[in-house]
C-alpha cells in the first residue's frame, strides 16, 4: 500500500502574489528612487537590491512607472491614512485632515519623491481623487456629499499647491499648527451639510405625489 502523500496539483495561471516580496521590492525601490532619482533608477537595480528577478517586478508592477506609483501610494497611505483620519471624532475631522496633509508634505523623503517629474504629480492627483475624495464622499453620505467632499479636497489641494508645490511666501512661512488654525474654519464650513434652499424645497414638493 502506498502511503505517500499525493503530489499537489499545479494551479493554472499566474502565481499568487507574495505580499512580503512585493513590500521588499517597494522598500528597495523607494531607497533607490531617493538616492538616484527616477531617471537614474533601473528595474535591474531594484531587482538586485530586493534580491528578486526583474520579471517578478514586471509581474507585480508592470513597469518602472507602475513601481514608482506604488512607492508614492505607499508613502501617501502611510502618512495620510484615510481610515485613521475618518475614524476619529467627527467634530475634529477638519483638524485631522489638515494635520495629515501637512505631516505628509513636511516629510523630507516625500518632498524629494514629489520632485521626480510628471509621474509624481500624476500619482498625487490619483490619490487625492480616488482615495481621499471618494472616501470622503462615502463617509459624509447624503445628497450633498460629493459637493462637500469636493469643497474640502479643493481647500486641501490649495494648501498643497501654495505651501509646497508652488510656494507663496506667506503660506510657506506658516508653521503646520498655524496653517491648521487658519484653515480649519474654512474646511469645517466646506464639510458642513448644505441647507436646503427654498427653490429646492418647492421643486421637491412639486415632484412629490399629490396627497389624497
C-alpha positions as CSV (number, residue, x, y, z in Angstrom):
1,X,0.0,0.0,0.0
2,X,1.4,3.4,-0.9
3,X,1.0,5.8,2.0
4,X,2.9,8.7,0.3
5,X,1.1,12.0,0.3
6,X,-0.3,12.9,-3.2
7,X,1.6,15.4,-5.1
8,X,-0.3,18.8,-5.1
9,X,-1.8,19.6,-8.4
10,X,-0.3,22.6,-10.2
11,X,-2.6,25.6,-10.4
12,X,-3.0,27.2,-13.7
13,X,-2.4,30.9,-14.5
14,X,0.0,33.3,-12.7
15,X,1.3,32.5,-9.2
16,X,-0.5,34.3,-6.4
17,X,1.1,37.5,-5.2
18,X,3.6,37.3,-2.4
19,X,3.0,40.3,-0.1
20,X,6.4,40.2,1.7
21,X,8.1,40.1,-1.7
22,X,6.0,42.9,-3.0
23,X,6.8,45.0,0.1
24,X,10.5,44.3,-0.2
25,X,10.5,45.4,-3.8
26,X,8.7,48.7,-2.8
27,X,11.2,49.3,0.0
28,X,14.2,48.7,-2.2
29,X,12.7,50.9,-5.0
30,X,12.0,53.7,-2.5
31,X,15.6,53.7,-1.4
32,X,16.9,53.8,-4.9
33,X,14.5,56.5,-6.1
34,X,15.6,58.7,-3.2
35,X,19.3,58.0,-3.9
36,X,19.3,58.1,-7.7
37,X,16.1,59.8,-8.8
38,X,13.5,58.4,-11.1
39,X,15.6,58.6,-14.3
40,X,18.7,57.1,-12.6
41,X,16.9,54.1,-11.2
42,X,16.6,50.9,-13.3
43,X,14.4,47.9,-12.7
44,X,17.5,45.7,-12.8
45,X,19.0,47.8,-9.9
46,X,15.8,47.4,-7.9
47,X,15.7,43.7,-8.6
48,X,19.3,43.4,-7.4
49,X,18.6,45.4,-4.2
50,X,15.4,43.4,-3.4
51,X,17.0,40.1,-4.3
52,X,14.4,39.1,-6.9
53,X,14.3,38.5,-10.6
54,X,13.4,41.5,-12.8
55,X,10.5,39.5,-14.3
56,X,8.9,39.5,-10.8
57,X,8.9,43.3,-10.8
58,X,7.2,43.4,-14.2
59,X,4.6,40.9,-12.9
60,X,3.8,42.9,-9.8
61,X,4.1,46.4,-11.1
62,X,4.1,46.3,-14.9
63,X,6.8,48.9,-15.5
64,X,9.1,51.4,-13.7
65,X,6.3,53.9,-13.8
66,X,4.0,51.5,-12.1
67,X,6.6,50.7,-9.5
68,X,7.2,54.4,-8.8
69,X,3.4,54.9,-8.5
70,X,3.2,52.2,-5.9
71,X,6.1,53.7,-3.9
72,X,4.3,57.0,-3.9
73,X,1.0,55.4,-3.0
74,X,2.7,53.6,-0.1
75,X,4.1,56.9,1.2
76,X,0.7,58.6,0.9
77,X,-1.1,55.7,2.6
78,X,1.4,55.6,5.5
79,X,1.2,59.3,6.2
80,X,-2.3,60.2,5.1
81,X,-4.1,57.1,6.4
82,X,-7.7,57.8,5.4
83,X,-9.1,55.2,7.8
84,X,-7.5,56.8,10.8
85,X,-8.4,60.3,9.6
86,X,-12.1,59.4,9.2
87,X,-12.3,57.2,12.2
88,X,-12.0,59.8,14.9
89,X,-14.3,62.4,16.4
90,X,-16.3,63.9,13.6
91,X,-16.1,67.4,15.2
92,X,-12.3,67.4,14.8
93,X,-12.2,65.9,11.3
94,X,-11.0,69.2,9.7
95,X,-8.1,69.3,12.1
96,X,-7.1,65.7,11.3
97,X,-7.3,66.3,7.5
98,X,-5.0,69.3,7.7
99,X,-2.6,67.6,10.0
100,X,-2.5,64.5,7.8
101,X,-1.7,66.7,4.7
102,X,1.0,68.7,6.4
103,X,2.5,65.6,8.1
104,X,2.8,64.0,4.7
105,X,4.3,67.0,2.9
106,X,6.6,68.0,5.7
107,X,8.4,64.6,5.4
108,X,11.7,65.3,3.6
109,X,11.7,61.9,1.7
110,X,8.2,62.5,0.4
111,X,9.1,66.0,-0.8
112,X,12.1,64.6,-2.6
113,X,10.0,62.0,-4.3
114,X,7.4,64.6,-5.4
115,X,10.1,66.5,-7.4
116,X,10.7,63.5,-9.7
117,X,8.7,64.6,-12.7
118,X,5.2,64.1,-14.0
119,X,5.0,60.6,-12.6
120,X,4.9,62.0,-9.0
121,X,2.2,64.6,-9.9
122,X,0.0,62.0,-11.5
123,X,0.2,59.7,-8.5
124,X,-0.7,62.6,-6.1
125,X,-3.7,63.6,-8.3
126,X,-4.9,60.0,-8.4
127,X,-4.5,59.6,-4.6
128,X,-6.5,62.7,-3.8
129,X,-9.2,61.8,-6.3
130,X,-9.6,58.1,-5.8
131,X,-8.6,57.7,-2.2
132,X,-9.3,60.9,-0.3
133,X,-12.2,62.4,-2.3
134,X,-14.0,59.2,-2.9
135,X,-13.7,58.0,0.7
136,X,-14.9,61.4,1.9
137,X,-18.0,61.2,-0.3
138,X,-18.7,57.7,1.2
139,X,-18.1,58.9,4.7
140,X,-20.2,62.0,4.5
141,X,-23.1,60.4,2.7
142,X,-26.3,62.2,1.7
143,X,-27.5,64.3,-1.2
144,X,-24.7,66.8,-1.0
145,X,-21.8,64.5,-0.1
146,X,-19.9,65.0,-3.4
147,X,-20.2,68.8,-3.2
148,X,-19.0,68.8,0.4
149,X,-16.1,66.5,-0.2
150,X,-15.1,68.3,-3.4
151,X,-15.0,71.6,-1.5
152,X,-12.9,70.1,1.3
153,X,-10.4,68.5,-1.1
154,X,-10.1,71.7,-3.1
155,X,-9.1,73.6,0.1
156,X,-6.5,70.9,0.9
157,X,-5.3,71.0,-2.7
158,X,-4.8,74.7,-2.4
159,X,-2.8,74.2,0.8
160,X,-0.6,71.7,-1.0
161,X,-0.1,74.0,-4.0
162,X,0.6,77.3,-2.2
163,X,2.7,75.8,0.6
164,X,4.6,73.0,-1.2
165,X,4.4,72.7,-4.9
166,X,4.5,76.4,-5.9
167,X,5.0,78.0,-2.5
168,X,3.9,81.5,-1.8
169,X,6.0,83.3,0.8
170,X,3.2,83.8,3.4
171,X,1.6,80.3,3.4
172,X,5.1,78.7,3.2
173,X,6.2,80.6,6.3
174,X,3.4,79.3,8.5
175,X,4.1,76.5,11.0
176,X,1.8,73.5,10.4
177,X,-0.1,74.4,13.6
178,X,-0.7,77.9,12.2
179,X,-1.9,76.5,8.9
180,X,-4.3,74.3,10.8
181,X,-5.6,77.3,12.8
182,X,-6.2,79.4,9.7
183,X,-7.7,76.8,7.5
184,X,-9.9,74.8,10.0
185,X,-12.8,77.2,9.9
186,X,-12.9,77.1,6.1
187,X,-12.6,73.3,6.0
188,X,-15.3,73.0,8.7
189,X,-17.6,75.1,6.6
190,X,-16.9,73.1,3.4
191,X,-17.7,69.8,5.2
192,X,-20.9,71.1,6.8
193,X,-24.3,69.9,5.3
194,X,-25.8,72.4,2.9
195,X,-29.1,73.9,3.9
196,X,-31.9,73.1,1.5
197,X,-32.9,76.2,-0.5
198,X,-36.4,77.4,-0.9
199,X,-36.2,76.6,-4.6
200,X,-35.1,73.1,-4.0
201,X,-37.8,72.6,-1.4
202,X,-40.5,73.8,-3.8
203,X,-39.2,71.6,-6.5
204,X,-39.3,68.6,-4.2
205,X,-42.9,69.4,-3.3
206,X,-43.9,69.6,-6.9
207,X,-42.2,66.3,-7.6
208,X,-43.9,64.5,-4.7
209,X,-47.2,62.6,-5.2
210,X,-50.3,64.7,-4.5
211,X,-52.0,63.9,-1.2
212,X,-55.5,62.4,-1.4
